[in-house]
Amino acid sequence: MIERKDFVRIGDMTLADFFASPLQNAYDWVVRTTSGTSEQGPIVSVMNLSSGSEERQGWYFDAERTIICMGAFNSRVLSALSLDKYGNPYTCAILAVDYRDLAPELTGIISDFAPERIIGFPSFLARLIPYISPEVGSGVQKLCLGGEMITPVLAKLFASSFPNASYCLLYAAGEIGSISETTCTYLPLNYYHPLRGVTIEILDPDETGAGDLLVSKVLHGGISIEKYRIGDMARIHKNSCPCGYNLAFESLGRKGHDYIKLVGALLLRAEFDRVAIGMKTLFEDYRVEASQVLDQRTVKGKIHIQVFRIGLPGTEAFTTEIADRFSRELFLTPSQTLSDLVAADVFLPLSVEFTNVPFEQKHKDVKLFLKIA
């Protein structure tokens, strides 16, 4: 079985070789990293711009104007550049949007641009919607999304904001490329058929069949990856699909492992642990439940912390102190704390609940949980 730490090591070696022996056609290659959200940090990969472009063509065809809202600037335009470089038959104007662009004047820019297609992460698109007028939203024909689950809250928001848009969904990992086929209209949201040639397995499933997703795939260049644990949870379904495929997997996101992506922020278990250690005289253990709430056309993050301690009762002053310290000290972006994001109206104020009953210890140490209902 291959772990993410193995890919980190392989990526570092590959990068060293790439710079030590530059290729004659160096402009055909790009160095990129994953988000760095696992305990091992970012995975560095060296990609040939000609490889895998066929998997991305469907995201751009038949759209003259596309908004891209995902990741760093190079990630947002990489697919478009690679398609253009190798002469694929499309013409597409691109508006690349960053979180720093979310300002009142963006509304007018998007209205003038009149996008037909939006490509990006679901959480980023949710943040972008307040800057898209209903008239402009009605003109969007396709939402090409990946990288995160589409929760019921987001699905409701997207349906009301883009009433004429269909989905084009893809499940992929930056370091190994596509894992799923593109959208099957017969499947519910967050369900995918494995890409032809890709084998998926579930490691250590719980009573519902959910467990760590293992992926086996032959990469570009003939490199075989066997049972790679990418870090997401999933569940396999073997029911026959009207499209003719009899296997699908349900993506469950990062439910209770290292992190949760929420409204453009990153909830890291290691960060919660860091803050909790500083308050070890106040409580013995904690659990975090994160969720999304819809406030008109705006999705906000919500965090609820339950703390356990022995002996002394949980007074209002006790829970207030814990809420204040977590809010001030917990970083959800490299430079913004929870307090900062509450002030920016991205998150609701933190809520804290006391319990004098020890948390149930299951076969997996889950402290961070995403509530999707």
DRENDO-1510 file (C-alpha; in Angstrom, 1 decimal, always signed):
<recs>
REC; n; res; u; v; w
REC; 1; MET; +0.0; +0.0; +0.0 .
REC; 2; ILE; +1.3; +3.5; -0.9 .
REC; 3; GLU; +0.8; +6.4; +1.5 .
REC; 4; ARG; +1.0; +10.1; +0.9 .
REC; 5; LYS; +4.3; +10.2; +2.6 .
REC; 6; ASP; +5.7; +7.9; -0.1 .
REC; 7; PHE; +4.5; +10.3; -2.8 .
REC; 8; VAL; +6.1; +13.2; -1.0 .
REC; 9; ARG; +9.5; +11.4; -1.1 .
REC; 10; ILE; +9.0; +10.3; -4.7 .
REC; 11; GLY; +8.0; +13.9; -5.6 .
REC; 12; ASP; +11.1; +15.4; -4.0 .
REC; 13; MET; +13.4; +12.9; -5.8 .
REC; 14; THR; +11.6; +13.6; -9.1 .
REC; 15; LEU; +11.9; +17.4; -8.7 .
REC; 16; ALA; +15.7; +17.1; -7.9 .
REC; 17; ASP; +16.2; +15.0; -11.0 .
REC; 18; PHE; +14.2; +17.4; -13.1 .
REC; 19; PHE; +16.3; +20.4; -12.1 .
REC; 20; ALA; +19.6; +18.5; -12.2 .
REC; 21; SER; +19.0; +17.4; -15.8 .
REC; 22; PRO; +16.9; +19.9; -17.7 .
REC; 23; LEU; +15.0; +18.6; -20.6 .
REC; 24; GLN; +15.4; +20.0; -24.1 .
REC; 25; ASN; +11.7; +20.6; -24.3 .
REC; 26; ALA; +11.5; +22.1; -20.8 .
REC; 27; TYR; +8.6; +24.4; -21.8 .
REC; 28; ASP; +6.4; +21.3; -22.3 .
REC; 29; TRP; +6.7; +20.6; -18.5 .
REC; 30; VAL; +5.3; +22.3; -15.4 .
REC; 31; VAL; +6.1; +21.8; -11.7 .
REC; 32; ARG; +3.1; +21.9; -9.4 .
REC; 33; THR; +2.2; +21.0; -5.9 .
REC; 34; THR; -0.9; +19.7; -4.1 .
REC; 35; SER; -2.6; +21.8; -1.4 .
REC; 36; GLY; -0.4; +20.5; +1.4 .
REC; 37; THR; -3.3; +19.7; +3.6 .
REC; 38; SER; -2.0; +16.3; +4.8 .
REC; 39; GLU; +0.4; +15.8; +7.7 .
REC; 40; GLN; +3.2; +15.2; +5.2 .
REC; 41; GLY; +2.7; +18.6; +3.5 .
REC; 42; PRO; +2.4; +19.3; -0.2 .
REC; 43; ILE; +3.2; +16.7; -2.8 .
REC; 44; VAL; +5.4; +18.0; -5.7 .
REC; 45; SER; +4.8; +16.6; -9.1 .
REC; 46; VAL; +6.4; +17.3; -12.5 .
REC; 47; MET; +3.7; +17.1; -15.3 .
REC; 48; ASN; +3.9; +17.0; -19.0 .
REC; 49; LEU; +1.5; +19.5; -20.5 .
REC; 50; SER; +0.6; +17.0; -23.2 .
REC; 51; SER; -0.4; +14.2; -20.8 .
REC; 52; GLY; -3.9; +13.9; -19.5 .
REC; 53; SER; -5.2; +16.8; -21.5 .
REC; 54; GLU; -7.9; +14.6; -23.0 .
REC; 55; GLU; -9.4; +14.2; -19.5 .
REC; 56; ARG; -9.9; +18.0; -19.2 .
REC; 57; GLN; -11.2; +18.8; -22.7 .
REC; 58; GLY; -14.8; +18.3; -21.8 .
REC; 59; TRP; -14.5; +21.1; -19.1 .
REC; 60; TYR; -13.8; +23.7; -21.8 .
REC; 61; PHE; -15.5; +22.7; -25.0 .
REC; 62; ASP; -18.6; +24.6; -26.2 .
REC; 63; ALA; -18.0; +27.6; -23.8 .
REC; 64; GLU; -16.8; +30.9; -25.0 .
REC; 65; ARG; -16.5; +32.5; -21.6 .
REC; 66; THR; -15.4; +30.5; -18.5 .
REC; 67; ILE; -14.7; +31.6; -14.9 .
REC; 68; ILE; -12.0; +29.5; -13.1 .
REC; 69; CYS; -12.1; +29.6; -9.3 .
REC; 70; MET; -9.7; +27.0; -7.9 .
REC; 71; GLY; -6.4; +27.0; -6.2 .
REC; 72; ALA; -3.4; +29.2; -7.1 .
REC; 73; PHE; -3.2; +31.1; -10.4 .
REC; 74; ASN; -1.1; +28.5; -12.1 .
REC; 75; SER; -3.6; +25.8; -11.2 .
REC; 76; ARG; -6.5; +27.8; -12.5 .
REC; 77; VAL; -5.0; +28.4; -16.0 .
REC; 78; LEU; -2.9; +25.2; -16.4 .
REC; 79; SER; -5.6; +23.2; -18.0 .
REC; 80; ALA; -6.5; +26.0; -20.4 .
REC; 81; LEU; -2.9; +26.6; -21.4 .
REC; 82; SER; -2.2; +22.9; -22.0 .
REC; 83; LEU; -5.2; +22.5; -24.2 .
REC; 84; ASP; -4.4; +25.6; -26.2 .
REC; 85; LYS; -0.8; +24.5; -26.6 .
REC; 86; TYR; -1.7; +21.2; -28.2 .
REC; 87; GLY; -4.2; +22.7; -30.7 .
REC; 88; ASN; -7.5; +21.5; -29.3 .
REC; 89; PRO; -10.4; +23.0; -31.2 .
REC; 90; TYR; -11.9; +25.5; -28.8 .
REC; 91; THR; -11.8; +29.2; -28.2 .
REC; 92; CYS; -12.4; +30.3; -24.6 .
REC; 93; ALA; -12.1; +33.6; -22.8 .
REC; 94; ILE; -11.1; +33.0; -19.1 .
REC; 95; LEU; -11.7; +35.0; -16.0 .
REC; 96; ALA; -9.5; +33.6; -13.3 .
REC; 97; VAL; -10.8; +34.6; -9.8 .
REC; 98; ASP; -8.9; +34.5; -6.5 .
REC; 99; TYR; -10.3; +34.9; -3.0 .
REC; 100; ARG; -8.5; +38.2; -2.9 .
REC; 101; ASP; -10.7; +39.4; -5.8 .
REC; 102; LEU; -13.9; +39.0; -3.7 .
REC; 103; ALA; -14.8; +42.7; -3.6 .
REC; 104; PRO; -17.9; +44.7; -4.6 .
REC; 105; GLU; -16.4; +45.7; -7.9 .
REC; 106; LEU; -16.2; +42.1; -8.9 .
REC; 107; THR; -20.0; +42.0; -9.4 .
REC; 108; GLY; -19.8; +44.4; -12.4 .
REC; 109; ILE; -16.8; +42.6; -13.9 .
REC; 110; ILE; -18.7; +39.3; -13.8 .
REC; 111; SER; -21.8; +40.9; -15.3 .
REC; 112; ASP; -19.8; +42.3; -18.2 .
REC; 113; PHE; -18.0; +38.9; -18.7 .
REC; 114; ALA; -21.3; +37.0; -18.7 .
REC; 115; PRO; -19.8; +33.5; -18.1 .
REC; 116; GLU; -21.3; +30.4; -19.7 .
REC; 117; ARG; -19.3; +28.0; -17.6 .
REC; 118; ILE; -17.7; +28.0; -14.2 .
REC; 119; ILE; -14.9; +25.7; -13.2 .
REC; 120; GLY; -13.7; +25.3; -9.6 .
REC; 121; PHE; -14.0; +24.0; -6.1 .
REC; 122; PRO; -17.6; +23.9; -4.7 .
REC; 123; SER; -16.7; +25.9; -1.6 .
REC; 124; PHE; -15.0; +28.7; -3.7 .
REC; 125; LEU; -18.0; +28.8; -6.0 .
REC; 126; ALA; -20.3; +29.3; -2.9 .
REC; 127; ARG; -18.2; +32.3; -1.9 .
REC; 128; LEU; -18.4; +33.7; -5.4 .
REC; 129; ILE; -22.2; +33.5; -5.8 .
REC; 130; PRO; -23.0; +36.8; -3.9 .
REC; 131; TYR; -21.0; +38.5; -6.7 .
REC; 132; ILE; -23.1; +36.9; -9.5 .
REC; 133; SER; -26.4; +38.5; -10.2 .
REC; 134; PRO; -29.5; +36.3; -10.8 .
REC; 135; GLU; -29.5; +37.3; -14.4 .
REC; 136; VAL; -25.9; +36.3; -15.0 .
REC; 137; GLY; -26.4; +33.1; -13.0 .
REC; 138; SER; -29.3; +32.1; -15.4 .
REC; 139; GLY; -26.9; +32.3; -18.3 .
REC; 140; VAL; -24.4; +29.8; -16.8 .
REC; 141; GLN; -24.8; +26.5; -18.7 .
REC; 142; LYS; -22.4; +24.2; -16.9 .
REC; 143; LEU; -20.7; +23.9; -13.5 .
REC; 144; CYS; -17.5; +21.9; -13.7 .
REC; 145; LEU; -16.6; +21.1; -10.1 .
REC; 146; GLY; -14.2; +18.8; -8.3 .
REC; 147; GLY; -11.9; +18.5; -5.3 .
REC; 148; GLU; -14.6; +18.6; -2.6 .
REC; 149; MET; -18.0; +17.2; -1.8 .
REC; 150; ILE; -21.2; +19.0; -2.9 .
REC; 151; THR; -23.2; +19.0; +0.3 .
REC; 152; PRO; -27.0; +19.4; +0.4 .
REC; 153; VAL; -26.6; +23.0; +1.4 .
REC; 154; LEU; -24.3; +23.7; -1.6 .
REC; 155; ALA; -26.6; +21.7; -4.0 .
REC; 156; LYS; -29.6; +23.9; -3.0 .
REC; 157; LEU; -27.6; +27.1; -3.4 .
REC; 158; PHE; -26.2; +26.1; -6.8 .
REC; 159; ALA; -29.7; +25.0; -8.1 .
REC; 160; SER; -31.2; +28.4; -7.1 .
REC; 161; SER; -28.3; +30.4; -8.4 .
REC; 162; PHE; -27.7; +28.6; -11.7 .
REC; 163; PRO; -31.2; +27.2; -12.7 .
REC; 164; ASN; -30.1; +26.3; -16.2 .
REC; 165; ALA; -26.7; +24.8; -15.5 .
REC; 166; SER; -25.8; +21.1; -15.7 .
REC; 167; TYR; -23.0; +19.5; -13.7 .
REC; 168; CYS; -19.7; +18.2; -15.1 .
REC; 169; LEU; -18.1; +16.5; -12.1 .
REC; 170; LEU; -14.7; +14.8; -11.8 .
REC; 171; TYR; -13.0; +13.0; -9.0 .
REC; 172; ALA; -9.2; +13.4; -9.2 .
REC; 173; ALA; -6.0; +13.8; -7.1 .
REC; 174; GLY; -3.4; +16.3; -8.2 .
REC; 175; GLU; -0.5; +13.8; -7.9 .
REC; 176; ILE; -2.1; +11.0; -9.9 .
REC; 177; GLY; -4.7; +12.7; -12.1 .
REC; 178; SER; -8.3; +11.6; -12.8 .
REC; 179; ILE; -9.8; +8.7; -10.7 .
REC; 180; SER; -13.3; +8.9; -12.0 .
REC; 181; GLU; -15.1; +9.1; -15.4 .
REC; 182; THR; -16.7; +12.4; -16.0 .
REC; 183; THR; -20.3; +12.9; -14.9 .
REC; 184; CYS; -22.8; +10.1; -15.2 .
REC; 185; THR; -26.3; +11.7; -15.2 .
REC; 186; TYR; -27.8; +8.6; -13.6 .
REC; 187; LEU; -25.7; +8.9; -10.4 .
REC; 188; PRO; -26.5; +11.1; -7.4 .
REC; 189; LEU; -24.1; +13.9; -6.5 .
REC; 190; ASN; -20.8; +12.7; -5.0 .
REC; 191; TYR; -21.1; +9.4; -6.7 .
REC; 192; TYR; -18.7; +8.4; -9.5 .
REC; 193; HIS; -17.8; +5.6; -11.8 .
REC; 194; PRO; -14.1; +4.7; -11.7 .
REC; 195; LEU; -12.1; +5.7; -14.7 .
REC; 196; ARG; -11.5; +2.8; -17.1 .
REC; 197; GLY; -8.3; +1.1; -15.9 .
REC; 198; VAL; -8.5; +2.4; -12.4 .
REC; 199; THR; -9.2; +0.0; -9.5 .
REC; 200; ILE; -10.6; +1.2; -6.2 .
REC; 201; GLU; -10.8; -0.6; -2.9 .
REC; 202; ILE; -12.0; +0.4; +0.7 .
REC; 203; LEU; -9.5; -0.2; +3.5 .
REC; 204; ASP; -10.9; -1.1; +7.0 .
REC; 205; PRO; -14.6; -0.2; +6.3 .
REC; 206; ASP; -16.9; +0.5; +9.2 .
REC; 207; GLU; -20.3; -0.9; +9.7 .
REC; 208; THR; -21.7; +1.3; +6.9 .
REC; 209; GLY; -19.1; +0.2; +4.4 .
REC; 210; ALA; -17.2; +3.5; +4.6 .
REC; 211; GLY; -13.4; +3.6; +4.9 .
REC; 212; ASP; -10.2; +4.8; +3.4 .
REC; 213; LEU; -10.2; +4.9; -0.4 .
REC; 214; LEU; -7.4; +3.0; -2.1 .
REC; 215; VAL; -6.6; +3.7; -5.8 .
REC; 216; SER; -4.6; +1.6; -8.2 .
REC; 217; LYS; -3.7; +3.1; -11.6 .
REC; 218; VAL; -1.1; +3.1; -14.3 .
REC; 219; LEU; +0.2; +6.7; -14.7 .
REC; 220; HIS; +1.5; +8.4; -17.7 .
REC; 221; GLY; +4.8; +6.8; -18.7 .
REC; 222; GLY; +3.8; +3.4; -17.5 .
REC; 223; ILE; +4.4; +3.8; -13.8 .
REC; 224; SER; +2.0; +1.6; -11.8 .
REC; 225; ILE; +0.5; +2.8; -8.6 .
REC; 226; GLU; -0.9; +0.1; -6.4 .
REC; 227; LYS; -3.3; +0.7; -3.5 .
REC; 228; TYR; -2.6; +4.4; -3.0 .
REC; 229; ARG; -4.4; +5.8; +0.1 .
REC; 230; ILE; -5.2; +9.3; -1.1 .
REC; 231; GLY; -6.6; +10.4; +2.2 .
REC; 232; ASP; -10.4; +10.5; +1.4 .
REC; 233; MET; -13.2; +8.3; +2.7 .
REC; 234; ALA; -15.5; +6.5; +0.3 .
REC; 235; ARG; -18.1; +3.7; +0.0 .
REC; 236; ILE; -18.4; +1.3; -2.9 .
REC; 237; HIS; -21.7; +0.5; -4.6 .
REC; 238; LYS; -22.1; -2.4; -7.0 .
REC; 239; ASN; -25.6; -1.8; -8.3 .
REC; 240; SER; -26.1; -1.8; -12.1 .
REC; 241; CYS; -26.3; +1.7; -13.6 .
REC; 242; PRO; -28.5; +2.4; -16.7 .
REC; 243; CYS; -25.4; +3.7; -18.4 .
REC; 244; GLY; -24.1; +0.1; -18.4 .
REC; 245; TYR; -21.5; +0.5; -15.6 .
REC; 246; ASN; -22.1; -1.8; -12.6 .
REC; 247; LEU; -19.7; -0.1; -10.2 .
REC; 248; ALA; -19.6; +3.3; -8.5 .
REC; 249; PHE; -18.1; +4.8; -5.4 .
REC; 250; GLU; -19.5; +7.4; -3.1 .
REC; 251; SER; -17.1; +10.2; -2.1 .
REC; 252; LEU; -17.4; +11.0; +1.6 .
REC; 253; GLY; -14.6; +13.6; +1.8 .
REC; 254; ARG; -12.2; +13.8; +4.7 .
REC; 255; LYS; -14.6; +12.8; +7.4 .
REC; 256; GLY; -12.6; +12.7; +10.6 .
REC; 257; HIS; -9.0; +12.4; +9.5 .
REC; 258; ASP; -6.6; +15.3; +9.0 .
REC; 259; TYR; -8.7; +18.2; +7.7 .
REC; 260; ILE; -12.0; +19.6; +6.4 .
REC; 261; LYS; -12.3; +22.2; +3.7 .
REC; 262; LEU; -15.1; +24.6; +4.5 .
REC; 263; VAL; -16.1; +27.9; +2.8 .
REC; 264; GLY; -12.6; +28.5; +1.5 .
REC; 265; ALA; -11.0; +27.8; +4.9 .
REC; 266; LEU; -9.1; +24.8; +6.1 .
REC; 267; LEU; -9.9; +23.1; +9.4 .
REC; 268; LEU; -6.8; +21.1; +10.4 .
REC; 269; ARG; -7.0; +18.6; +13.2 .
REC; 270; ALA; -3.3; +19.4; +14.0 .
REC; 271; GLU; -4.3; +23.1; +14.5 .
REC; 272; PHE; -7.2; +22.2; +16.8 .
REC; 273; ASP; -4.8; +19.9; +18.7 .
REC; 274; ARG; -2.2; +22.8; +19.0 .
REC; 275; VAL; -4.8; +25.2; +20.5 .
REC; 276; ALA; -6.3; +22.5; +22.8 .
REC; 277; ILE; -2.9; +21.6; +24.2 .
REC; 278; GLY; -2.6; +25.2; +25.4 .
REC; 279; MET; -5.9; +24.7; +27.3 .
REC; 280; LYS; -5.1; +21.3; +28.8 .
REC; 281; THR; -5.9; +22.5; +32.3 .
REC; 282; LEU; -9.4; +23.3; +31.2 .
REC; 283; PHE; -10.5; +20.1; +29.6 .
REC; 284; GLU; -9.3; +16.5; +28.8 .
REC; 285; ASP; -10.7; +15.9; +25.4 .
REC; 286; TYR; -12.7; +17.5; +22.6 .
REC; 287; ARG; -14.7; +16.8; +19.4 .
REC; 288; VAL; -15.4; +19.2; +16.5 .
REC; 289; GLU; -18.4; +19.2; +14.3 .
REC; 290; ALA; -18.2; +21.5; +11.2 .
REC; 291; SER; -21.1; +22.3; +8.9 .
REC; 292; GLN; -22.3; +24.8; +6.3 .
REC; 293; VAL; -25.4; +27.0; +6.7 .
REC; 294; LEU; -27.2; +28.9; +4.1 .
REC; 295; ASP; -28.0; +32.6; +4.8 .
REC; 296; GLN; -30.0; +33.8; +1.8 .
REC; 297; ARG; -27.4; +33.5; -1.1 .
REC; 298; THR; -24.4; +33.2; +1.2 .
REC; 299; VAL; -22.9; +30.0; +2.6 .
REC; 300; LYS; -21.2; +30.4; +6.0 .
REC; 301; GLY; -19.1; +28.0; +8.0 .
REC; 302; LYS; -20.2; +26.8; +11.4 .
REC; 303; ILE; -18.0; +25.1; +14.1 .
REC; 304; HIS; -19.3; +23.5; +17.2 .
REC; 305; ILE; -16.9; +22.1; +19.8 .
REC; 306; GLN; -17.8; +19.7; +22.5 .
REC; 307; VAL; -15.3; +19.4; +25.4 .
REC; 308; PHE; -15.0; +16.8; +28.1 .
REC; 309; ARG; -13.5; +17.3; +31.6 .
REC; 310; ILE; -13.6; +15.4; +34.8 .
REC; 311; GLY; -15.1; +16.9; +38.0 .
REC; 312; LEU; -15.9; +20.6; +37.8 .
REC; 313; PRO; -19.2; +21.6; +36.1 .
REC; 314; GLY; -19.2; +23.4; +32.8 .
REC; 315; THR; -20.3; +26.9; +33.7 .
REC; 316; GLU; -21.2; +29.6; +31.2 .
REC; 317; ALA; -17.9; +31.4; +32.0 .
REC; 318; PHE; -16.0; +28.1; +31.3 .
REC; 319; THR; -17.5; +27.6; +27.9 .
REC; 320; THR; -17.1; +31.3; +27.0 .
REC; 321; GLU; -13.4; +31.2; +27.8 .
REC; 322; ILE; -12.9; +28.2; +25.6 .
REC; 323; ALA; -14.8; +29.7; +22.8 .
REC; 324; ASP; -12.9; +33.0; +23.0 .
REC; 325; ARG; -9.5; +31.3; +23.1 .
REC; 326; PHE; -10.2; +28.9; +20.2 .
REC; 327; SER; -11.6; +31.8; +18.2 .
REC; 328; ARG; -8.5; +34.0; +18.8 .
REC; 329; GLU; -5.8; +31.3; +18.4 .
REC; 330; LEU; -7.2; +28.9; +15.8 .
REC; 331; PHE; -5.9; +29.6; +12.3 .
REC; 332; LEU; -8.2; +28.6; +9.4 .
REC; 333; THR; -6.0; +30.2; +6.7 .
REC; 334; PRO; -2.3; +30.9; +6.8 .
REC; 335; SER; -3.0; +34.5; +8.1 .
REC; 336; GLN; -6.6; +34.5; +9.4 .
REC; 337; THR; -8.0; +33.1; +12.7 .
REC; 338; LEU; -11.5; +32.0; +13.3 .
REC; 339; SER; -12.1; +35.4; +14.9 .
REC; 340; ASP; -11.0; +37.1; +11.7 .
REC; 341; LEU; -13.3; +35.0; +9.6 .
REC; 342; VAL; -16.2; +35.6; +11.9 .
REC; 343; ALA; -15.6; +39.4; +11.6 .
REC; 344; ALA; -15.5; +39.0; +7.8 .
REC; 345; ASP; -18.9; +37.2; +8.0 .
REC; 346; VAL; -17.5; +34.0; +6.6 .
REC; 347; PHE; -18.1; +31.9; +9.7 .
REC; 348; LEU; -20.7; +32.1; +12.4 .
REC; 349; PRO; -19.4; +32.6; +16.0 .
REC; 350; LEU; -18.0; +29.4; +17.6 .
REC; 351; SER; -20.3; +27.5; +19.9 .
REC; 352; VAL; -19.0; +25.3; +22.8 .
REC; 353; GLU; -20.8; +22.6; +24.7 .
REC; 354; PHE; -19.6; +20.9; +27.9 .
REC; 355; THR; -20.0; +17.2; +28.7 .
REC; 356; ASN; -18.9; +15.2; +31.7 .
REC; 357; VAL; -19.2; +11.9; +29.8 .
REC; 358; PRO; -16.1; +10.6; +28.1 .
REC; 359; PHE; -16.2; +10.4; +24.3 .
REC; 360; GLU; -16.7; +6.9; +22.8 .
REC; 361; GLN; -13.5; +5.5; +21.6 .
REC; 362; LYS; -14.0; +3.9; +18.2 .
REC; 363; HIS; -11.6; +1.9; +16.0 .
REC; 364; LYS; -10.6; +5.2; +14.3 .
REC; 365; ASP; -9.7; +8.3; +16.4 .
REC; 366; VAL; -12.1; +10.8; +14.9 .
REC; 367; LYS; -12.0; +14.3; +16.4 .
REC; 368; LEU; -13.0; +16.3; +13.4 .
REC; 369; PHE; -16.3; +15.6; +11.7 .
REC; 370; LEU; -18.1; +17.2; +8.8 .
REC; 371; LYS; -21.9; +17.3; +9.2 .
REC; 372; ILE; -23.4; +17.2; +5.7 .
REC; 373; ALA; -27.1; +16.7; +6.4 .
</recs>
